[in-house]
Amino acid sequence: MEEVTLEYYFEKIAETNFAAAFDGITYPWEALRRKDDRLFQFQRSDIQGTVHPTAVISGLVTIARGAVIGPYTVIEGPVMIGENTVVRSHALIRPFSAIGRNCVVGHSSEVKNSILLDEAKVASLCFVGDSILGFGARLGSLTVTENRRFDQKEVTFKVGETVFQTGTDKMGCIIGDYARTGGGCLVAPGTLIGKYSWVYSDTNVFGFVPKESLMKHRQQTEIVPKDRVVLSRTDRSGSV
């Protein structure tokens, strides 16, 4: 099934530093498990980028040349951060996160156990959990990639009538190369978004979004005339 192949989501894996995590796997989400023993075997930290004095770093961490770690950022190793990547103030990077080259992690955003391929950008106040972001993928501010079902059962991926087991109750989403979400999106566990697809702001995303498509959320808003509603007054001036 084409919709669950690596090629359906990622075109440039071989050009990244994380290619080893994808070698020999069948489904893209399997890279989240393979990365732990294929990418995080370094025995000491190697910090070549610029780290603000207020940042807190613990565990084994590699930060490549040209990377910039902003004020009050917290990084909990093992973590890999590629060349020229910017991690903005108050961000939290949790263990086993692999962030590629020329990426951005926005102010107060959190990345947990995820892979961000080169040039992926996460805006402010986002959560990226147990997910893979493709080359050049972008998440708008306040986007949340949910990584656990409400009933805490195993997360599955579904394309059409075919269900793919993951064997884990913690799994977020797969977002293909250059796909992007607008601000305020909620991405459900087990979501697949094909490469070059766009998702409008304030959309609840779930299931399978085909590549090169546009997902819209349509909402009807009504302004009720004052002669049809009684508004309680909150001050003596009569303002509401």
C-alpha positions as CSV (number, residue, x, y, z in Angstrom):
1,M,0.0,0.0,0.0
2,E,1.6,3.2,-1.2
3,E,0.1,5.4,1.5
4,V,2.3,3.8,4.2
5,T,5.6,3.6,2.4
6,L,8.5,5.9,3.4
7,E,8.5,7.5,-0.1
8,Y,4.9,8.7,0.4
9,Y,6.0,11.0,3.2
10,F,9.8,11.6,2.8
11,E,11.9,12.3,-0.2
12,K,15.2,13.4,1.4
13,I,16.0,11.0,4.2
14,A,19.3,10.0,2.7
15,E,20.4,13.6,2.8
16,T,19.9,13.9,6.6
17,N,22.0,12.8,9.6
18,F,19.2,10.5,10.7
19,A,19.1,8.1,7.7
20,A,20.2,5.2,9.9
21,A,16.9,5.3,11.8
22,F,15.0,4.6,8.6
23,D,17.2,1.9,7.2
24,G,15.4,-1.4,6.7
25,I,12.0,-0.4,8.1
26,T,8.7,-1.0,6.5
27,Y,6.5,1.7,7.9
28,P,7.6,5.3,8.7
29,W,6.6,5.2,12.4
30,E,9.0,2.3,13.0
31,A,11.8,4.9,12.9
32,L,10.8,6.2,16.3
33,R,11.9,2.9,17.9
34,R,14.9,2.3,15.7
35,K,16.4,5.7,16.4
36,D,17.2,5.0,20.0
37,D,19.9,2.4,19.3
38,R,20.9,3.7,15.9
39,L,21.3,7.4,16.6
40,F,22.0,7.8,20.3
41,Q,25.1,5.7,20.8
42,F,27.5,8.6,21.5
43,Q,29.4,8.3,24.8
44,R,29.9,12.0,25.6
45,S,28.4,15.4,25.0
46,D,29.6,17.5,22.1
47,I,28.4,21.1,22.2
48,Q,29.7,23.3,19.4
49,G,26.8,25.7,19.0
50,T,26.0,28.8,21.0
51,V,24.2,28.1,24.3
52,H,22.7,30.9,26.3
53,P,24.0,31.0,29.9
54,T,20.5,30.5,31.4
55,A,19.8,27.3,29.4
56,V,19.8,24.1,31.4
57,I,21.4,21.0,29.7
58,S,21.5,17.5,31.3
59,G,22.5,14.1,30.0
60,L,24.4,13.4,26.8
61,V,23.7,16.1,24.2
62,T,25.2,17.0,20.9
63,I,24.7,20.5,19.5
64,A,26.3,21.1,16.1
65,R,28.2,24.1,14.9
66,G,26.0,27.1,14.2
67,A,23.1,26.0,16.4
68,V,21.7,28.6,18.8
69,I,20.1,27.6,22.1
70,G,18.0,30.5,23.5
71,P,17.5,31.7,27.1
72,Y,15.9,29.4,29.7
73,T,15.7,26.5,27.3
74,V,15.8,23.0,29.0
75,I,17.4,20.1,27.1
76,E,17.3,16.6,28.7
77,G,19.6,14.2,26.9
78,P,20.1,12.1,25.0
79,V,19.3,14.7,22.4
80,M,20.8,15.6,19.0
81,I,20.5,19.1,17.5
82,G,21.9,19.7,14.0
83,E,23.8,22.6,12.4
84,N,22.3,26.0,12.3
85,T,19.2,25.0,14.2
86,V,17.6,27.6,16.5
87,V,15.9,26.6,19.7
88,R,14.1,29.6,21.1
89,S,13.6,30.7,24.7
90,H,11.8,28.6,27.2
91,A,11.6,25.6,24.9
92,L,11.8,22.0,26.4
93,I,13.6,19.3,24.5
94,R,13.0,15.9,26.1
95,P,15.1,12.7,25.8
96,F,15.6,10.8,22.6
97,S,14.7,13.8,20.4
98,A,16.6,14.1,17.1
99,I,16.4,17.6,15.6
100,G,18.0,18.1,12.2
101,R,19.9,20.9,10.5
102,N,18.4,24.4,9.9
103,C,15.3,23.6,12.1
104,V,13.5,26.0,14.4
105,V,11.8,25.1,17.7
106,G,9.8,28.0,18.8
107,H,9.3,29.9,22.1
108,S,7.9,27.7,24.9
109,S,7.5,24.7,22.6
110,E,8.1,21.1,23.7
111,V,9.6,18.2,21.7
112,K,9.5,14.8,23.1
113,N,10.9,11.5,21.7
114,S,10.6,12.8,18.1
115,I,12.5,13.2,14.8
116,L,12.5,16.6,13.1
117,L,14.1,16.2,9.7
118,D,16.1,19.1,8.2
119,E,14.5,22.5,7.9
120,A,11.4,21.5,9.9
121,K,9.9,24.4,11.8
122,V,7.8,24.4,15.0
123,A,6.3,27.7,15.9
124,S,5.7,28.9,19.5
125,L,3.7,27.1,22.1
126,C,3.6,23.8,20.3
127,F,3.9,20.2,21.5
128,V,5.5,17.5,19.3
129,G,5.2,14.1,21.0
130,D,6.4,10.8,19.6
131,S,6.1,12.1,16.1
132,I,8.1,12.5,12.9
133,L,8.2,15.8,11.0
134,G,9.4,15.7,7.4
135,F,11.9,17.8,5.6
136,G,10.7,21.4,5.6
137,A,7.5,20.6,7.5
138,R,5.9,23.4,9.5
139,L,3.7,23.5,12.6
140,G,1.8,26.7,13.3
141,S,1.7,28.2,16.8
142,L,-0.4,26.3,19.3
143,T,-0.3,23.1,17.3
144,V,-0.4,20.0,19.5
145,T,0.5,16.5,18.2
146,E,-1.3,14.4,20.7
147,N,0.6,11.2,21.5
148,R,-1.8,9.2,23.7
149,R,-5.4,8.0,23.2
150,F,-7.9,9.1,25.7
151,D,-8.6,5.5,26.7
152,Q,-4.8,4.8,26.8
153,K,-5.1,1.9,24.4
154,E,-2.7,1.0,21.7
155,V,-2.3,3.7,19.0
156,T,-3.0,2.5,15.5
157,F,-2.7,4.0,12.0
158,K,-5.6,3.5,9.6
159,V,-5.7,4.0,5.8
160,G,-9.0,3.2,4.3
161,E,-10.2,-0.1,5.9
162,T,-6.6,-1.2,6.8
163,V,-5.5,-0.8,10.3
164,F,-1.8,-0.9,11.2
165,Q,-0.7,-1.8,14.7
166,T,2.1,0.1,16.4
167,G,2.5,-2.0,19.6
168,T,2.6,1.1,21.8
169,D,0.2,3.3,23.6
170,K,2.4,6.4,23.0
171,M,2.5,7.5,19.4
172,G,1.8,10.8,17.7
173,C,1.8,11.5,14.0
174,I,3.7,11.3,10.8
175,I,3.9,14.6,8.9
176,G,5.5,14.4,5.4
177,D,8.0,16.7,3.7
178,Y,6.8,20.3,3.4
179,A,3.4,19.6,4.9
180,R,2.2,22.2,7.3
181,T,-0.5,23.0,9.8
182,G,-2.0,26.4,10.6
183,G,-2.2,27.7,14.1
184,G,-4.2,26.0,16.8
185,C,-4.4,22.6,15.2
186,L,-5.0,19.4,17.3
187,V,-3.4,16.4,15.6
188,A,-4.8,13.1,17.0
189,P,-2.6,10.1,17.9
190,G,-2.1,7.9,14.8
191,T,-2.5,10.6,12.2
192,L,-0.8,10.4,8.8
193,I,-0.3,13.6,6.8
194,G,1.2,13.1,3.3
195,K,3.9,15.3,2.0
196,Y,3.1,18.8,0.6
197,S,-0.3,18.8,2.3
198,W,-1.7,21.8,4.1
199,V,-4.1,21.9,7.1
200,Y,-6.0,25.0,7.8
201,S,-5.8,26.7,11.3
202,D,-8.0,25.5,14.2
203,T,-8.6,22.1,12.6
204,N,-8.8,18.8,14.5
205,V,-6.8,16.4,12.3
206,F,-7.1,12.7,12.5
207,G,-6.8,9.6,10.4
208,F,-5.1,9.8,7.0
209,V,-4.6,13.1,5.0
210,P,-3.4,12.2,1.4
211,K,-0.3,13.9,0.0
212,E,-0.7,17.1,-1.9
213,S,-4.1,17.9,-0.4
214,L,-5.7,20.7,1.5
215,M,-7.7,20.0,4.7
216,K,-10.2,22.7,5.6
217,H,-12.2,23.2,8.7
218,R,-15.4,25.1,8.0
219,Q,-17.3,26.8,10.8
220,Q,-20.4,28.9,10.8
221,T,-20.4,31.9,13.2
222,E,-23.5,33.9,14.0
223,I,-23.7,37.4,15.6
224,V,-26.9,37.6,17.5
225,P,-28.6,41.1,17.3
226,K,-29.1,42.8,20.7
227,D,-32.9,42.6,20.4
228,R,-32.7,38.8,20.5
229,V,-30.5,38.4,23.6
230,V,-30.4,39.7,27.1
231,L,-26.8,40.7,28.2
232,S,-26.0,41.0,31.9
233,R,-24.4,44.4,32.9
234,T,-21.1,44.3,34.6
235,D,-20.6,47.9,35.7
236,R,-22.7,51.0,36.3
237,S,-21.7,52.6,33.0
238,G,-23.8,50.1,31.2
239,S,-20.9,48.5,29.4
240,V,-21.0,44.7,29.0
